[in-house]
Amino acid sequence: MKVRTRFAPSPTGNVHIGNMRAAIYNWLFARHMGGEFLLRVEDTDIERSTPEAIQALLDAMDWLGLDVDGEPLYQTTRQQAHLDAAEALLSKGMAYKEDKGGMGQGECVIFRMPGTDSSFVDGIKGELTKKAENMQDFVIVRSNGTPVFHLANVMDDIEQGITHVIRGDDHIENTFRHIALYKALGAEVPNFAHLPMITNAQGKPYSKRDGDAFVGDFREKGFLPEALFNYLTLLGWSPGDDREIMTREELVEAFTLERCQSSAAQVDLKKLTWMNGEYMLKLPNEEFEALAFQSLETAGIDAEPEYAEQVFKLIRERVKTVADIVPMVGFFFSDDFEYDEKAVKKKLLKDGVADTLGNMKTIFQGLDVFNAETADKALHDFVEESGLGFGAVMAPVRIAVSGVQSGPDLAPVLAVLGRNRVIARLDRALALFSA
């Protein structure tokens, strides 16, 4: 039997990371088993499943590298097949018609449950059973003549030859209904595996209220697709060892449903940010620089390439997401940068700081050569001679030339800025903050 999995979203414009995690698990399982991963777009909600919403879904999948085998199946093209199946069930007495609401609005087609207990072995949760008395008949075609999710979902899985249905555990109740439908339609019942929900720190379903929740959010915030893919895979699954940073090939090789956890998985955005930083470090220099230049361009910063490359080297190991780049380097490209108010109050407005900045200006002006080594020696010599301590010298100089209190090592920053910019910025700080 060739494994066939599917991702069957109802596109609304934003793709939740919980839905995308389900897609990733289906993709990984299919690739691990040498099978096929299919896409079905459940686009029957015409008002919400707009062309733009569908394109957003396809873009998110493409960004994450979830390649699909064959063409996507659009559910709206299958409506007649769904209705024909309902008629077949009616003719066999396995369904009946009824004015469900009793309001005279028309008859629904209702599937007749077989009246027996139902069991199946879930690939993650083990054997699950439901008593016959707890399973009621249910609508499969509305009074307006449109098929309900249950019938459409099962019929399309049959059409696509799906062997494994891997989806969220909010569908467990549906699965008992769907198994009955498969049997009534004379089709082979696929294997089912239900993924635990992803939650916030309070154990509630993770949503936009808890932070970034859609794939597009993470893309806009500068996360790398491989990092998000890696993180979402580990959100409810483990390779069985202490590995966390794993290539796509390693994930495919290691992925099994047996290693999926059955309890809810909690989103930890700090861990995702750390993981993204690890992926940023692994990027080849040319790829990092391409992202950095694109960030500058998006921010409207016109940078001379040779100068910008020197700047990028200073921040290379500090960047966690692409979105960090412009805030980290902005002061290199503008002399009119803003100062951090807290840093100014804490470090620049203290007695004696103006003298310190003035002395360092004079020392820097007097250096025969101005580079990282000479600037660093000058700073250290002044600290020793003045007896002020490193914090009392380094912090004011850094704030004066960059506006902030933290960043890469100060001497290389001064060297990249160059003597003229450093002197001009010391003058600016003295004019603004000296008494």
C-alpha positions in Angstrom: 0.0 0.0 0.0 1.4 3.4 -1.0 1.0 5.9 1.7 -1.1 9.0 0.8 -1.7 11.9 3.2 -3.4 15.2 2.6 -3.7 18.7 3.9 -7.3 19.9 3.6 -7.6 23.5 4.8 -10.5 25.9 4.5 -8.7 29.0 3.4 -9.7 32.3 5.0 -6.7 34.4 4.3 -4.6 33.7 7.4 -3.0 30.3 7.9 -2.8 29.4 11.7 0.4 27.7 12.8 -1.7 24.9 14.3 -3.1 24.1 10.8 0.4 24.4 9.3 1.8 22.1 11.8 -0.8 19.5 10.7 0.4 20.0 7.1 4.0 19.6 8.1 3.3 16.3 9.9 1.3 15.0 6.9 4.2 16.0 4.6 6.9 14.5 6.9 5.0 11.2 7.3 4.4 10.9 3.5 8.1 11.7 2.7 9.3 9.3 5.5 7.2 6.5 4.1 8.1 7.2 0.4 4.4 8.1 -0.2 2.5 11.1 -1.5 1.4 14.3 0.1 -1.8 15.8 -1.5 -3.5 19.2 -1.1 -7.3 19.6 -1.0 -8.7 23.1 -0.8 -12.0 22.9 1.0 -13.3 26.1 -0.6 -17.1 25.6 -0.2 -17.3 28.8 2.0 -17.5 31.1 -1.0 -17.6 34.3 1.0 -14.4 33.5 2.9 -12.5 31.3 0.4 -11.6 34.1 -1.9 -8.9 33.9 -4.6 -6.8 36.0 -2.3 -7.3 33.7 0.7 -6.4 30.7 -1.4 -3.3 32.4 -2.7 -2.2 33.2 0.8 -2.5 29.5 1.7 -0.5 28.5 -1.3 2.2 31.1 -0.6 2.5 30.0 3.0 3.0 26.4 1.9 5.5 27.4 -0.8 7.4 29.5 1.7 7.7 26.6 4.1 8.7 24.2 1.3 5.7 21.9 1.5 5.7 20.6 -2.0 2.6 18.8 -3.2 2.3 15.7 -5.3 -0.2 16.3 -8.2 -2.6 19.2 -8.6 -4.7 20.5 -5.7 -8.3 19.3 -5.5 -10.8 22.0 -5.0 -13.9 20.8 -3.1 -16.3 23.0 -5.0 -15.7 20.9 -8.1 -16.9 17.8 -6.3 -20.4 18.9 -5.2 -22.3 16.7 -7.6 -20.3 13.7 -6.5 -21.2 14.5 -2.9 -24.9 14.8 -3.7 -24.9 11.6 -5.7 -23.4 9.8 -2.7 -26.2 11.2 -0.5 -28.8 9.9 -3.0 -27.1 6.5 -2.9 -27.3 6.4 0.9 -31.0 7.4 0.7 -31.7 4.6 -1.7 -30.1 2.0 0.6 -32.0 3.3 3.6 -28.8 4.4 5.2 -30.0 8.0 5.2 -33.4 9.7 5.4 -34.9 13.1 4.9 -36.3 15.3 7.6 -37.2 18.9 8.2 -34.5 19.2 10.8 -35.4 22.5 12.3 -39.2 22.0 12.1 -39.5 25.4 10.5 -40.7 24.3 7.1 -37.5 25.5 5.5 -37.0 22.3 3.6 -35.7 18.8 4.2 -32.2 17.9 5.2 -30.6 14.5 4.3 -29.6 12.8 7.6 -27.2 9.9 7.9 -28.5 7.0 9.9 -25.8 5.8 12.4 -25.6 2.0 12.4 -26.5 1.7 16.1 -23.4 -0.2 17.2 -20.3 0.7 19.2 -17.4 2.1 17.2 -13.7 1.7 17.8 -10.5 2.5 16.0 -6.8 2.5 16.7 -5.5 6.1 16.6 -1.9 6.3 15.4 -1.1 8.7 18.3 -3.7 8.2 21.1 -4.1 4.4 20.8 -7.5 2.6 20.8 -10.5 4.9 21.1 -14.1 3.7 21.5 -17.5 5.3 21.5 -20.8 3.7 22.6 -23.7 3.5 20.2 -26.0 5.4 22.5 -23.6 8.4 22.4 -23.6 8.7 18.6 -26.6 10.4 17.0 -27.7 10.6 13.4 -26.3 13.7 11.7 -27.0 15.9 8.7 -25.0 15.3 5.5 -26.9 17.6 3.1 -28.5 20.9 4.3 -32.0 21.9 3.4 -30.6 24.3 0.8 -29.1 21.3 -1.0 -25.4 21.8 -0.1 -23.3 19.0 1.3 -22.1 19.2 4.9 -18.4 18.9 5.8 -18.7 15.2 7.0 -19.9 13.9 3.6 -17.7 16.1 1.5 -14.6 15.3 3.6 -15.1 11.5 3.5 -16.0 11.5 -0.2 -12.9 13.5 -1.2 -10.6 11.4 0.9 -12.0 8.4 -1.0 -11.5 10.2 -4.3 -7.9 11.0 -3.4 -7.1 7.6 -2.1 -6.0 8.9 1.3 -4.5 6.1 3.4 -3.7 8.2 6.5 -5.7 11.0 7.9 -3.5 13.1 10.3 -5.4 16.0 11.8 -6.1 17.8 15.1 -7.7 16.0 18.0 -10.7 18.4 17.8 -11.8 16.0 15.0 -12.0 12.9 17.1 -15.8 13.1 17.5 -16.0 13.6 13.7 -13.9 10.5 13.1 -16.5 8.2 14.6 -19.1 9.6 12.3 -16.7 9.4 9.3 -15.8 5.8 9.9 -19.6 5.0 9.7 -19.8 6.9 6.5 -16.8 5.1 5.0 -18.4 1.8 5.7 -21.8 2.8 4.4 -20.2 4.0 1.2 -18.4 0.7 0.8 -15.0 2.3 1.1 -11.9 1.2 2.9 -11.4 3.1 6.2 -8.1 5.0 6.3 -5.8 5.1 9.3 -6.4 8.0 11.6 -4.0 9.9 13.9 -5.1 12.9 15.9 -2.6 15.6 16.9 -2.8 17.3 20.2 -3.8 21.0 20.2 -1.2 23.7 20.6 -1.8 25.9 23.6 -0.7 29.1 25.3 1.0 29.2 28.8 -2.4 28.8 30.4 -3.2 25.6 28.5 -5.8 27.3 26.3 -5.9 27.0 22.5 -3.1 29.3 21.1 -4.6 32.3 19.3 -3.7 35.7 18.0 -4.3 37.1 21.5 -1.3 35.2 22.7 1.1 36.7 20.1 1.9 35.9 16.5 -0.3 33.0 15.4 -0.3 33.0 11.6 2.4 31.9 9.3 2.4 35.3 7.6 3.1 37.0 11.0 6.3 35.0 11.4 7.4 35.7 7.9 6.8 39.4 8.3 8.7 39.4 11.6 11.8 38.0 9.9 11.7 34.4 10.9 13.3 31.9 8.4 11.1 29.2 6.9 13.5 26.4 7.9 13.5 27.6 11.5 9.7 27.8 11.7 9.4 24.4 10.0 11.9 22.9 12.5 10.2 24.5 15.5 6.6 23.4 14.5 7.8 19.9 13.9 9.1 19.7 17.5 5.9 21.2 18.8 4.4 17.9 19.7 7.0 15.5 18.3 10.5 14.4 19.4 13.2 12.5 17.5 13.8 10.4 20.7 17.1 12.1 21.5 18.3 15.5 22.5 18.5 17.0 19.0 16.6 20.3 18.4 18.2 21.9 15.4 17.5 19.4 12.6 17.7 19.6 8.8 14.7 18.8 6.8 16.4 15.6 5.6 17.0 14.6 9.3 13.4 15.3 10.2 12.1 13.2 7.3 14.3 10.3 8.3 13.4 10.4 11.9 9.7 11.2 11.7 7.2 8.6 12.9 3.7 9.0 14.3 4.7 6.9 17.3 6.9 9.6 18.5 4.1 12.3 18.5 3.0 13.2 22.0 -0.7 12.7 22.9 -0.8 15.7 25.3 -1.1 19.4 24.3 2.0 21.2 23.1 2.7 24.7 24.5 4.0 27.4 22.2 7.2 29.0 23.4 8.1 32.0 21.2 11.4 32.6 23.1 12.5 29.1 22.0 11.4 29.8 18.4 13.4 33.0 18.5 16.5 31.2 19.8 16.1 28.5 17.2 15.8 31.1 14.4 19.0 32.8 15.7 20.8 29.4 15.3 19.6 29.2 11.7 20.6 32.8 11.1 24.2 31.9 12.2 24.2 28.9 9.8 23.3 31.1 6.8 26.2 31.5 4.2 27.5 35.1 4.3 26.1 35.9 0.9 22.6 34.8 2.0 22.8 36.8 5.2 24.0 39.9 3.3 21.2 39.5 0.8 18.6 39.5 3.6 20.3 42.5 5.2 20.5 44.6 2.1 16.8 43.8 1.4 16.0 44.9 4.9 17.8 48.2 4.4 16.1 48.7 1.1 12.6 48.0 2.6 13.4 50.6 5.4 14.4 53.2 2.7 18.1 53.1 3.7 20.4 53.8 0.8 23.7 52.1 1.8 27.1 52.0 0.0 27.7 48.2 -0.4 31.3 48.1 0.9 30.5 50.1 4.0 27.3 48.1 4.7 29.2 44.8 4.5 31.5 46.0 7.2 28.5 46.9 9.3 26.8 43.5 8.7 29.9 41.7 10.0 29.6 43.5 13.3 26.1 42.3 14.0 26.2 38.8 12.3 26.3 36.8 15.5 23.8 39.0 17.3 20.9 38.8 14.9 18.0 36.5 16.0 15.5 37.4 13.2 15.8 39.4 10.0 13.6 42.0 11.6 16.5 42.7 14.1 18.8 44.0 11.4 17.6 47.5 10.8 17.1 48.4 14.5 20.7 47.2 15.1 22.4 49.0 12.3 20.2 52.1 11.7 22.6 54.5 13.5 25.4 53.5 11.1 23.5 55.0 8.2 22.1 58.2 9.7 23.8 60.9 11.8 20.3 62.0 12.9 19.5 59.0 15.1 17.4 59.1 18.2 18.9 58.5 21.7 17.5 56.1 24.1 16.1 58.3 26.9 16.8 55.9 29.7 20.4 55.5 28.6 20.8 59.3 28.3 19.4 59.9 31.8 21.5 57.1 33.3 24.8 57.7 31.6 25.1 61.0 29.7 23.5 63.4 32.2 25.9 62.6 35.1 28.5 65.0 36.4 31.8 64.7 34.6 30.5 62.9 31.5 30.9 65.9 29.3 34.5 66.1 30.2 34.9 62.4 29.5 33.4 62.8 26.0 35.5 65.9 25.4 38.7 64.2 26.4 38.0 61.2 24.2 37.2 63.5 21.3 40.6 65.1 21.7 42.4 61.7 22.0 40.7 60.3 18.9 41.6 63.4 16.9 45.2 63.0 17.9 45.6 59.4 16.8 47.9 58.9 13.8 45.8 56.0 12.7 42.2 55.4 13.6 41.1 51.8 13.6 39.7 49.2 16.0 43.1 48.5 17.6 44.1 52.1 18.2 40.6 53.1 19.3 40.5 50.2 21.8 43.9 51.1 23.2 43.0 54.8 23.5 39.8 53.9 25.5 41.7 51.5 27.8 44.5 54.0 28.3 42.1 56.7 29.3 40.2 54.4 31.7 43.5 53.6 33.4 44.8 57.2 33.5 41.5 58.7 34.6 40.6 56.0 37.1 37.0 56.3 36.0 36.3 52.7 35.3 35.3 51.0 32.0 31.5 51.7 32.5 32.0 55.4 33.1 33.9 55.7 29.8 32.7 53.1 27.4 28.9 53.6 28.0 28.9 57.4 27.4 31.0 57.0 24.2 28.8 54.2 22.9 25.6 56.2 23.6 27.1 59.3 22.0 27.9 57.6 18.7 25.0 55.2 18.5 22.2 56.4 20.7 21.9 53.1 22.6 23.7 51.5 25.5 24.3 48.0 24.0 25.6 46.5 20.8 28.7 45.0 19.3 32.2 45.6 20.8 32.7 49.4 20.9 36.1 49.6 19.2 35.1 47.9 16.0 31.9 50.0 15.9 34.1 53.2 16.1 36.4 51.9 13.4 33.6 51.2 11.0 32.0 54.5 11.6 35.3 56.2 11.0 37.0 59.0 12.8 35.1 61.9 11.2 31.7 60.4 12.1 32.8 59.6 15.6 34.1 63.1 16.2 30.9 64.6 14.7 28.7 62.4 17.0 30.7 63.3 20.1 30.2 66.9 19.2 26.5 66.4 18.8 26.1 64.6 22.1 28.1 67.4 23.8 25.9 70.0 22.3 22.7 68.3 23.3 23.6 66.9 26.8 26.3 69.0 28.4 25.3 71.5 30.9 
